[in-house]
């Protein structure tokens, strides 16, 4: 039996462990949390951090694995590529994956290769960033992010020098490597583009774009609360986005890999590749895509890691689907999550991970999501309306 090493055993990563076993592989799991749910699904578990490249490499050597996969995890993706490269296992170049997973390196690469990208600069200390902001190196508003975090954790908008210091420090607190990036805000036209894709031998063979939705009432309004499929722009715009992604994949010499997209277009339909992460999307995005297209991107990820042949079925996408991240606007103790009678028929799957009496945290990033819903709608108009105004049909009620 071939062995696959999976990096990360969170609730949303369990699906990759189950899929690997269903495909007939022996599953070895690494995670640094003692209470991760994945350990109860995997055949073997190691309490090892997925960002500790040498420790994970040692596990891979000990177990003599045939492939390694960081499912839906930005921090673990470079580790998977590093281990695969060291052991000559299937995967894309480590250097390329590292560029995609580090925001300052990614912005520099885009700029050097003629992509549309915001003016940006990386910093290893808050004082230097603050000095540049005060000196007018950037025009307001600017966005500050940790270069190596995921799930929009630590992201803030800075509108004046007075608020800059605190927000720079906040971003730095989320960086594992002690580095942040400051970049000009990109004014988007329409919805921000979300979705997932798959390259096979360096060619983008599948992509399904979505509309990203945000809640301006959240403490961190840059965390998506939903992605709705399909994307509501015409085919020529989507083809233009496809071509820019393909150009990036070609330049980086990526091989057979899944991707998660965060992209913006401006009023002139110029494409800004904000993030092209070399892994599947979280929040059950691959599950939503499978409902709409029949393409099983989880299986594709596993097969890619194992060097297996992948075939994409030719199925015309249909229907209107989304994930919705249930979130709280304040911290406290959960009383209940309320759904309106009109909303309930649209919920295909309920993946809430909290129950009444549990403590909940204010929504500041993907790590504070209370769980996800997979939903189906009757029309584009209905879908966009419900995702843009979730307060009308979903309420997180806290105990007084």
N, C-alpha and C positions, 0 to 999 in steps of 0.2 A: 504494500500500500504506500503510495506516494505521500509525502508530508508537506504541509503548508504551514508557514509561520505567520500568524496574524498579530498585528501590532495594535492593541487596544480592545478592551472588552466592555465598553459602555453599553447601555441599553440599546442605543441606535446601531452599535457595531455587532451586536449579537446576530443580526441577520446574515452577516458575512460568514460567521462561524457555522451557522446552520446550513447555509448554502454550500460551503466547502465540504461539510460532511455529507450532504445530499449528493454531491458530485463524486463522492467516493474517496475523499482525501482524509488522512489522519491529521487532526488539527492540533497545533501547538500555539499557545497564546502567551503573549507578554503584556503585562499591565502593571503599573506601579501602585494601584489602589487595591487594598486587601479585600474590599467588599464589592469588587466589580462583578456584575452578573455574568459576564462572558465565561468566567472560569468554570461555571456549572454546565456550560454547553460544550466546552473544548475537551479534547481527549487528554491534553496535558497542559499544565499551567505553570508559568514562572513569574514570580513577583519581581519584575524587572521594568524599569522605566523605558518607554518606547522612544525616548529621545537620547538614551544612552547608547550611542552607536557601538561601542566596543562590547558592552554587556550583551546587547542583542546579537552581535556577531558571534560571541562566545556560545550563546544558546543555539544559534543556527548551526554552528560547527558541531556542537555536541549532539544535536538531534539529526544532523545530516539531512536538512530539509531540502526540498526540491523547488521551493518557491517562497517568496515573502511578500506580504500584502499589508499595506497601511490603509484600511478601508475608512473613508470619510474622515481622515485626520491629516490636517496640514502639518502639525508638529512632527508626526511620525513618518511622513512621506520621504524626507531626506534620509532617514535611518533605513527605510526599506530599500531605497535606491543604493545606498552605501553598501549594505550587506549583500544585495544582489550583485553589485559590481565586484566586490571582493571575492565572492564565491562563484562568479561566472554563471549566475542564475538569470532567468528572464527579467527584463526591466529596461527602463530608459536610463540615459547617462546620469550619473550622480550630479555632475556639475550643472546640468540643465535643470534637474529637479530642484536643486539648491537655489538656482536663480528664480524659479517660479514660486518658491516658498519663502523667499526673503524679499520684502517689498522694496527695499532700497536697491538691491541688485536688479530686481525686475524693472523698476523705473529706469535705471541706468541703461539696461539692455534695450528697452523699448526706444529710448531717446537715441541711442547710438545706431539703431537700425531703422530709423525713419518712421516709426509709428507715431500716431497722435497720442500724446501722453502729457499730463500736467507737469509743470515745473515742480521739481521735488528735490529734497536734500536730506540725507541721513545724518543722524547725530548720535554720538556716544555719551553725551552729557547734556543735561537740561540747560545749563547756563549758556552754552554756545548757541543752542537753538533759540533761546530767549533773546540773546544779543542780536541775532539776525532778524528776528521778528520786529524788535524795537527799531532796528536800523532801516526797516523798510525793504528788506530783501524780497519779501513776499507782500502781495496786496491782499487785503482781507476780502472775503473770508478764506481761511486756510483750514486744512484738515490735518490732524496729528494722529499717528497710529504707531503702535509697536510694530517693528518690522517683521516679527516672527510669531505673532499671535493669530488666532483664528476665531471665527464666530463673532466678529466685530467687537471683541473685548478690548477695552482701552481706547476706543476711537472717540474723538471729540472734534467739534467745529470751534475754531477760534475766530472771534469777530473783532477783538481789540487787544492791544498789548496788555491792558489791565488784567484780563482773564487768562493770559497766555501761560504764566508760570505754573499755575495750579493744574491746568490741563496737560501741559507738557510732563509734569511730574506724575499725573494720573496715567498717561500713556506709558511712561517708563516703568511704572510699577507692574505692568502686564508683560514686559519683555523679558524672556528667559535669558537672552544674550546681552541685555543692557543697551539696547539701541532703539531709537525711534526715527520716524520719517515725518517731515512736514512737507505738505504738497498743496498746490493751489486747488481750490474747489472747482470741480467740473460741473457746470450747469447742464443737467440732462434734458433731453427732449423726449417727452412721453415717459414710459416706465423704464426703470433700470432693468437691464436684461439679465435674467438668471437662466438656469438650466444646466444640463449635463451633456457630455459628448464622449466619443470613443474614436481614437486613432488606431488603425491597424497597419503595422509596418510603416508608420510615419504619415499615413493618409487619413484625414478626418472622414471616416466612413459613416458616422452617425452623430447627429446633434439635434437636440430638441430644446428650443428656447422658451423662456417663460417671462412673465411680468413679475418683478419684485415689488412687494408691498411693505410699507413702513407705517408705524404708528407715531405721529408727531407728539403724542402725549407721553411717550416713554421717556425715562431719564436719559437713555441713550437712543435717540431717534434714528440712528444709523444701523440698528440691528433689524434685519428683515423679519417680519412676522408671518409672511406668506409668500409663496411663489405660485402663480396661476398659469396654467398651460391651456392653449398655446399662446405664444407671444402675439400681441395684437398689431404688429407692423407688417406691411406688405412683403411679398417674397423677395423683391429686389433689395430691400434693406437687409433682410435676413441673409441673403446670398453675400452681400457686402461684408457682413459680420463674419460669415463662414470663411470667406477668403482671407480675412485678416488673421483669424485663428490658424488657418492652414499655413500662412506665411510664417507665423510664430513657431508652429510645430516643426516646419521644415528647417528653419534657422537653428533651432535648438537640437535638431536631430533626435526628436522624440520617436519612440517606437510604438509598441502596442500598449496603450495607456488610456484610462478613463480620465475625464476632466469635469471640473465644476466651474461654471462661469459667473463672473460679475463684470458686466460690461455696460458702458453708457454710450449713447449717441447724442450729438448736439443737434442744433436746429438745421445744420447743413448736412446732417447724416454722416458726419465724420465719426469713426469708430474709435472709442477709447477702451482698451483692454485693461480694466481696473485690476482684475485678478483672474488668472487662469490657473486654477489649482490642479495639480496632477493627481487627482483622486475623485471618487464619487462625492456627490453632495450629501450633506447631512439632512436632517429633518425629513427623512423618508422620500427624498426627491426621486431616487431610482424606482421606488414602488409606485409613485404617482406616474412616472414616465411609462412604466410597464402597463398600467391601466390604459393609457392613451395610445400606446404604440405597439404593445406586445413585445418590446425589446427588454430583455432581462439584463440590465446593466450590472447587477450584483454578480450574476453568473459570469458576465464578461470580465469583470475585475478579477475574479478568482482564476478564470481560465488564462487571462493575460499573465498573471503572476506565475502560473504553472507552465507557461509556454504552450498551451493547448490551442488548437485551431478554433477560431471564432467566426461564426456566420451570423449575419444580421438579416432577419426575416424581412421581406418586402411587404410591409403592412402599412397602409395609408393611415396616419394618425386621425383619430376621431374623438369627439367628445370634449368636455370642458372639466378639467380636474385641477386640484390644488392641494398643497399642504397648508395647514394653519398651525402656527405655534401658539399654544395657549400661554398667556403671560399675564403677570400681575403688575399694576402700576404702583404698588406699594408693598412693603414687607409686613408680615404678620402670620397669623395662624389661619389655615384654610377652613372656611365653613363649608363651601361647596362651589363647584363650577356649574353655572347655569347656562343652558342653551334654550333658545326659544323654540316653540313648537314648529315654527316654519323652517328652522335650520336643521332640526334632527334628521329629516329624510335625506338630507344632502351629505350626511356623515357616513362614509363607507367604512372607515376604520378609526377607532378611538385608542390612542396610545398615551393616555394620561399616566403620569408616573407619580402622582400625588393623590392623597385621599383626605377626607375631612379630618382635621386635627393635626395635620402635618404643618410644619413651618414652611413658609414660602418667602422667597426673596423678590425684591423689586427687579423687574426685567432690565438687565444691563448688558446682556450678551447671551449667546446660545446656551451657555452653561446654566442659565437661570430660567430656561424654558420649563414650564410645568408639564409638558408633553405635547404631542402633535396629533392633529386630525388629518386624515386623508378624505377629501371631499369631492363630490361630483355635482355639476350644475347643468341647467337646461340650456343656457346660452352664455355667450361671452359677456353680454351686458349684465346678466344676473351675477355671474362669477366676479367680475370686476367690482360691482357694487357691494357685494357682501365682503370681499376681501379688503376693500377700502373703508368700510364702515362696520367693522366687526363688533363695535360697542353695542350695536342694535340687537345682536343675536347671541353674543357670548359675554358673560360677566364672571369675573373671579371675585367671589364674595368672601371676605375675611371676618373672623369672629371679633366682636367688639370687646 
